[in-house]
Amino acid sequence: MRINGISPSPQFLLLVFAVTFLHRVSAASAVCELSVTDNNNVYYYSLESPVADFPHGILSEDGHYKVAANGTVVWFQLCGSMIFNHDPPLCVGCKDCGGQSRCGMGCSALVSNKIEGYPVCTTLGQPSSTLIDVLDKKRPDKGIIVKMTHSALRRNCSLSVSVICNSNGVQGPQTLENVGSCDYNTELKHPLGCAKIISSNGNGLGWFGTFFIIVLCLFGSYLLAGAVYRYFFLNVRGIDVWFIYLWIGIMLGIFPINEFHASLSTLPYPLFGLLAKTA
């Protein structure tokens, strides 16, 4: 196969197929998917992919995550809008996130701060404005950061959630950091924060080279075992090199089969009869 005069390697074609297969075509899923290439490896994240014990992916089964610090409360959901079956946010200023009757169910992140003793809510992010990047450029397998933003008339707000790789289970958000007038950071640990690594390294022997070496080793072991058997059990000294060469020539198509039958006539009669039946 040639593309614009360039013949891609089998490893490259396999890599393209694997990445294409892993990516789903829906726009909602694409929001929480990320592929990063680094050092001949592709690091693939899909936060909505179901895994063992987490059929909904990274989405909270409660419909939202919650973290609080110093009187500030943040609710958020990754890869979608929040759902509140009980204990919804009770605050003023929720018109950008579902309104007072459905407060918290019209956005992906919401913060509540007490102003003059009253809880006032501010929308931090929307599902459509979610961005994903790796947590550490030097270690793309460490995890990812999910940033949700919301633009309002007075100010822009955001919530950045670091999803750290933890194959042992889930640890919800424990800390909340205010890094600006309306920007917050938090983190959680989750198995889906671990990347699926697809190797695209074209160096080395590859599977065919490895298979060929294994076949050669098996063939060499077969010849060695035969020589040992002939030497110790049949008391035959030396190996009939011409006979081994004959079989190799037939397998490679170098030695004509007619000459093979003719060469059998030089063997002792019992051995000639046995080989003539199998040839």
N, C-alpha and C positions, 0 to 999 in steps of 0.2 A: 504493500500500500504506500502510495506516494502522495504527498500534499504539497502542491506548488514546488515540485522538484525535490522535496525533502522527504526522506524515508524515516518516520518516527520509529523508535525502538519498541520492542514488545513490552518492556517495562513501562514506558511512557503511555502506551495505549491501555495497558491494564490499569494504570493509575487514573487516567481520565475516565475509564469505565466505572471504576470503584467510586470515585467522587460523584459522578453523575448519578449513580445508583443510590448513593446515600442522601443526596439532596432531594427533598420533596418540592413539588412545584407550587404548592399553595403559598400565597403571599403571607398569610399569618404565620406559617411555619418558618418562612424565610427570615422573619424578624428575629427569631431566636436561633439562628444557625450561623455558623462561622467556620470558614476554612482558611488556614494560614499555612504557607509553605516556608520551611526553614531547614537548611542543611539537608536537602534531599528527602525531607519528610513532609507529609501533609498532616496537620493537626486539625481534626474535625470535631466541632461541637454542635450538638443539637439538644437544646434544653427541654424540648417537648417530647423527646423520644422516650417511650416507656421502658423502664428497666425493672429488674427484680425488686419487689417491695415498693416500687413507685410507678404504678400504672399510668399516672398522669404526668410523668416527667417531673420537672422542677416546680410545677404549679402546686401551691399549697392546697391540701385537701380541705382546709378550713375556708378557702376562698380568698385568703389574704395572709400576709405576714405582718407582724406588729413588733415594734421596738420603741422604747421610751428612754429618755434621759433628760434630767434637769427640767422637768415639767413639760418637755416637748414630746409629742407622740407622733410617730410616723406609721402609716399603714401602706402596704404596697403588695403588688402581685407581679410576678415575672411572666412575661409572654402573654399578657391578657389583662382584662379589666378585673377589678376586685368584685367579690361577692360577699355579702354579709347576711348570713342566716340568723344571726343573733348579735347583740351588743354592737350596733352600728355606731359610727361616729356621731357625737352630739355636739355640734359646733355651728358657729355662724360663718357664712361666706362659702357655701358649698355649691354655688350655682354652676361652677365649671366641672363638677364631679357628681352629677346626678340630681342636684337640687336638694332641698331640705327633706323631701319625702323619700328620696333614694340616695342619701348622702353616702359617698364613697363608692358607689356602683357605676360611676360614669368616667372613671379614670383608672390609671394604673398605680398612682402614688399620691398620697394625701398627707399633709402635716397639720397638726393642731398645736397652736401656741396660745398661751394665756395672755390676753391683753386687757389690762384694767380688771383682772379677775374673771374675764369671760373667755371661754375657748373659741378661738377664731381659726378656721381652716383655710388652707391654701393648697391649691392643686400643684403637685410637683411634676407629674408626668402623665403622658398619654401613651397607649400602646403603639399608636402610629408614629410616635417620635422616639422610639426606642432604638438605641445604637449599641452595638456589641464590639468589643475589642479584647485582645489578650491582655491578661493582667501584667505579664512581664515579657517584654520583647525578647529578652535573652533566654527565657525559659517558657516557651509557649505552651508547655504541657502543665504548667502550674495552676492555671485557671483562667477565668475571663472576668471582665467587668461589664456590667449591664447598666447603661446610663439612660434614664428616662427624663425628658424635658417637657416643659410647658411654658408657652409664651403668653403673657397677659399684657394688658395696656400699661400697667404701672411697672412691672418688673418681670424678669425671666427667672424661672425656678428649675431645679433639677434634683434628682436623686440618683446617686451612683451606688450600685450594689456589686461588691466583689464576690464572685462565686468561686470559692477555693476548692481544689480537688481534695476529696475525702472519700475513699472507696469503702470505708467502714460504716458509713451512715450519714445522717443529716444532723447538723447542728445549726439551729436557727439563729437569727441575728441577735447579738448580745450587746453590741455597742452602737452608738449613734454619734456622729461627728458633724458639727456645723462648720462648713468651710467657706461660707460666704453669707451674704444677706439673706439668700433664699436657696442655698445649695447644701445638700447633706450627703454624707457617706455612711455606709454600713456594709456589713459582710455576713455571709453565711457559708457553711461548708456542706457540700453535696456530692454524691457520686457522679452526677452529670457535669460537675466542674472538672472532671478528668477527660482529657481529649482521647479520641480514637486516632491512633497514629497509623498512617499508611506510608510505608516506605517506598520511595521512588528512586532509591540508589541503583544506578545502572552499572556500578563497578562490580568486580568479582566474577565468579563463574556463572552464577544464575542456576536455576533449577535443572536446566538441561546439562550444563557442565557437571553439576554434582551427580546427576543420574549416570552420566557417562563414566565418571570416575568410579562410582559404585559398581557398575557393570565390569569395568576393567579389573577392579579388585577381586570381584567374585570369580572372574575368569582366571586370574592369576592364582587364586586360592585353589580352584579346581585343578589347574595344571600341577601345582605343588603337591596337592593331596594325591594325585595320580602318580606322580614320580615317587613319593614316599611309599605308596602301596606297591608299586612295581618293584621297588628296591628291596623292601623288607619282607614282602609276602610272596612275590612271584620270583624273587631272586634274579630279576632282570636288571642288568647294569646299563645305565644310560637311557636316554629318551629318544624315541624315533622322531627326530626333528623334521624329517621329510614328511611324516604322516601328519604332524601338527600343522606344518605349512600347507599341506594339501587341503585340510579342512578349512583353514583360514582363507585360502584362495578361493574355495568354492563359495564360502559365505560372502566374500567381497566380489564375486563374479569374475575373478581374474583367471581361475583355473577352470577350463571347460569340463563339463560333466562327462563327456565322452572319454577324455583323458583320465578322469577319475576312475571310471569303470575299467579302463585298460590297466591302470596302476594296481587295481585290486588283484589282478592275475599274478602279481609278483609276491603276494602274501601267501602264507601257508593255507592249505585248503580249508580247514575248519574255520579259521578267521575270515577267509575270503567268503565263505558261504554265509556267515553271520552278517558281514557288512553288505553283501550283495542284496540281502533281504531288506535291509534298512535304508539303502541308498535309493 
